[in-house]
Amino acid sequence: MTHQVHIIGGGLAGSEAAWQLAQAGVKVRLSEMRGSGDMTPAHQTDGLAELVCSNSFRSDDADKNAVGLLHQEMRRLNSLIMAQADLAKVPAGSALAVDRDIFSAGVTRALAGHPHVEIVRERIDALPAEGMTIVATGPLTAPTLATSIGAAAGMDHLAFFDAIAPVVHFDSIDMDKCWMANRWDKIGPGGGEGKDYINCPMNKEQYQAFVQGLLDGEKADFKEWETNTPYFEGCMPIEVMASRGPETLRHGPMKPMGLDDPRTGRWPYAVVQLRQDNASGTLWNMVGFQTKLKHGAQIALFRTIPGLKQAEFARLGGLHRNTFIQSPRLLDATLRLRSAPHIRFAGQVTGCEGYVESSAIGLLAGRFALAELTDRPLAPLPADTALGALLGHVTGNVETADYQPMNVNFGLFPPLDVVKKKQRKEAMTARARASLGQWLGEELQPA
């Protein structure tokens, strides 16, 4: 199949971009190095759109949460990633979480069966010199391609660390010490009865000992090329959070607020939460417990958590380096590399953070490429939509000297000061829905 667009990278962004183009009749070559004999430090399979960290797409609340609004906007634009996430969802309170294997298999099946998509298992070592290309190699871009990107951009690429949380076998958890509940008993998009999380309570002494164990535990050494790489604030290793103060974790991933222990009727001093990781409920991940502790130290310390004394781990925590470019300086408003306009970038390599954000930038890259191929430029995305706000962050609404990976959040949206603070989020999401509806109406008009 002769392709019209070459997409490099079969992760979330590349898969979404391929789908958007293929659905419009454009022939796509999707190059993915996993399956060709190469593997990244974090991936475990060769499936497209594999989730390597959490299984959560975060909040699905489209009225009060920016990422929930982004979910809604992507669904309105026929996102493959959101469609497969909805099919693979598991109970997770107000969050949208998925069975990672079902999700990846669904994405892979949809693209492998599409008549306009050719999936090629190959490693690309250099940016193509010609032909419309979307680079969506993600935060684990192969070193040879990263070097090529740096050369084309005329600057060194940047990097940050991202971390992976442990996963526990359900049948090794002592449920006599734990209880099932959502914070504030909320029921989310995955269904359930408001009892989606396993909660492991700690008293003050247990918590303090645990924090000290995090500080004293043996950590994996940094490689020489990793030593000066900053962490991303939104995915901080738990021991780094603990080092910021003894109460930090109680106001972060171990906060007890909204969780009544049925044995006491009160909130514990601290809580460790586990979230369902697969559809069958046999695997549960430790929420917010990404770590660089060595594996032996993880097992010893995490088994001191009430209910996890006999815990068996399907996966232990880890840390890997993520690569991204200074997108506001390098890309134009349609994600094209200014020094080589036949190349677009998409996904986490642009400096957006999160599964949904990565997919959203892939969706936009695909639509921008389609508009260029058909000589019908897209109307500018309204800046007050989640998609528009995220695109603005990536392509120029920040100081490039301080450019850092960012999740979508209301701070990226144009301000709305005419309503009371308590009503502002609902007002911003209502404004975004109206703006996207108007934009979609314009885009659906005949050329």
C-alpha positions, -999 to +999 in steps of 0.1 A: +000+000+000+015+033-010+011+056+019+002+093+020+013+099+056+040+081+075+035+079+113+064+069+135+053+054+168+024+032+176+016+045+211-015+064+221-007+095+200+004+076+169-026+053+170-050+081+173-034+101+145-035+070+123-072+064+130-082+100+123-065+099+089-076+064+080-112+071+088-110+100+063-097+077+036-060+086+039-035+058+035-012+055+065+021+037+072+024+032+109+059+023+120+064+007+154+097-007+166+083-030+192+078-063+175+108-058+153+133-071+179+135-038+197+119-029+230+118+001+253+129+000+290+092+003+301+070-016+276+062-052+281+043-061+249+043-052+212+006-041+214-003-007+201-012+020+226+002-001+255-002+017+289+032+015+307+023+033+339-011+037+355-043+022+340-062+054+347-073+081+323-081+101+354-114+120+360-143+115+337-162+144+351-168+167+321-185+194+343-159+202+369-126+186+356-104+197+327-093+162+318-130+150+320-138+178+296-110+166+273-125+131+274-158+145+262-143+166+234-123+137+221-154+115+221-172+142+200-143+140+175-146+102+172-115+093+191-103+057+188-085+059+221-116+071+240-138+046+222-116+017+232-111+031+268-149+031+272-151-005+261-123-016+284-132+004+315-131-010+350-146+004+382-125+033+396-148+057+413-151+090+394-121+081+372-120+063+339-097+033+343-092+005+319-081-031+317-048-023+300-047-056+280-082-053+266-076-017+258-044-022+239-058-053+221-088-032+210-067-004+196-044-029+178-073-048+163-091-016+150-059-004+132-047-038+120-081-044+104-084-010+088-080-010+050-061+023+050-036+014+077-004-006+071+014-015+104+051-021+099+073-034+127+105-014+121+128+009+139+132+044+123+166+058+131+163+092+114+137+117+104+125+112+068+140+138+044+106+141+026+070+131+027+043+140+052+054+125+086+040+125+121+066+117+148+048+102+178+076+082+193+066+092+228+087+098+259+109+067+252+121+078+218+150+056+206+184+073+211+193+073+174+160+089+164+163+114+193+197+124+180+181+130+146+154+150+161+179+171+180+198+178+148+167+188+129+155+210+157+189+228+159+190+223+197+194+196+223+163+178+234+152+179+270+141+151+293+124+143+326+117+112+347+085+093+348+077+065+372+057+033+373+036+021+402+035-015+416+007-040+408-005-065+434-023-098+429-058-095+445-058-129+461-026-120+481-044-090+498-057-095+533-092-080+531-098-085+568-074-056+573-088-035+544-121-023+531-137-013+497-148+023+492-145+053+470-135+086+484-168+103+495-186+072+482-186+086+446-197+064+417-179+068+385-181+059+348-168+023+353-200+015+373-197-002+406-214+006+439-191+034+452-168+007+465-141+006+438-109+011+457-092-012+483-082+010+513-054+000+536-055+021+568-026+032+588-024+047+623+001+075+631+029+052+642+025+029+612+025+059+589+056+075+604+075+042+602+065+038+566+077+073+557+110+067+574+113+034+555+108+053+522+136+077+532+160+050+543+152+024+516+179+016+490+172+033+457+183+023+422+213+042+410+210+068+382+229+062+350+254+089+342+232+104+316+202+106+340+218+124+369+207+159+360+173+151+346+144+167+365+113+148+377+078+157+363+058+171+393+026+152+383+043+117+385+067+122+415+083+091+430+067+085+464+101+086+482+108+120+467+074+132+480+082+118+514+115+138+514+096+170+512+082+167+547+067+141+570+031+151+563+034+154+525+020+119+517-009+124+541-020+153+518-011+134+486-016+098+476-021+086+512-047+112+522-075+097+543-101+124+537-135+110+526-127+074+536-146+062+567-130+030+581-160+008+588-143-006+619-141+028+636-165+050+616-136+075+614-110+085+589-076+067+595-045+087+600-034+077+564-046+053+537-029+034+509-053+029+480-053+002+453-072+005+421-084-023+399-060-029+370-078-055+348-113-065+340-113-097+360-102-079+391-072-101+397-046-073+396-047-040+415-022-011+413-010+010+442-023+045+435+005+071+435+032+046+445+056+051+416+091+046+430+128+043+424+133+020+454+152-012+445+129-042+441+139-059+473+134-027+493+100-023+477+088-057+487+101-054+523+085-020+528+052-024+510+045-056+529+045-035+561+013-018+549-018-033+567-034-059+544-003-063+522+018-085+546+016-114+522+014-093+490+025-109+457+035-084+431+027-088+394+049-058+387+071-037+409+077+000+406+102+016+383+115+048+368+125+057+333+137+087+314+112+105+292+122+127+262+104+158+250+112+188+228+108+225+234+076+225+213+066+262+216+100+272+201+101+245+175+066+238+162+040+260+144+003+262+153-004+230+134+024+210+151+048+212+122+085+214+128+094+249+116+128+238+103+112+209+083+075+216+077+068+181+062+072+167+098+047+170+126+051+160+162+024+145+184+020+130+219+042+132+249+073+140+229+058+175+225+057+181+262+021+173+271+018+148+300-008+121+304-024+094+284-054+115+273-033+146+266-010+125+244-039+110+225-055+145+221-024+159+205-022+128+182-058+134+172-051+170+163-019+161+144-039+137+123-066+163+116-040+189+108-023+165+083-057+157+067-065+194+063-031+200+046-036+170+023-070+182+013-060+218+011-087+228+035-072+244+066-089+238+099-106+267+115-085+277+146-095+256+176-112+279+202-087+285+230-114+281+256-119+244+247-098+217+264-083+207+230-075+244+222-060+251+256-038+220+254-027+229+219-019+264+230+004+251+258+023+230+233+026+255+205+033+288+222+013+300+253+043+295+277+078+308+282+100+284+263+129+289+288+107+272+315+088+248+293+079+217+312+055+188+306+019+197+315-014+179+321-045+197+308-059+220+335-081+250+338-050+272+343-044+268+305-078+281+296-086+318+291-098+333+324-135+336+332-139+361+361-176+371+357-189+342+378-184+332+414-154+310+422-175+280+432-193+281+398-163+289+377-154+253+366-189+245+355-190+279+336-157+271+319-168+236+308-202+250+296-183+277+276-160+250+262-189+228+250-206+257+233-173+268+216-165+233+204-201+229+191-197+261+171-163+250+158-176+216+148-205+233+130-181+254+110-159+224+102-189+203+089-198+230+063-191+221+027-158+233+014 
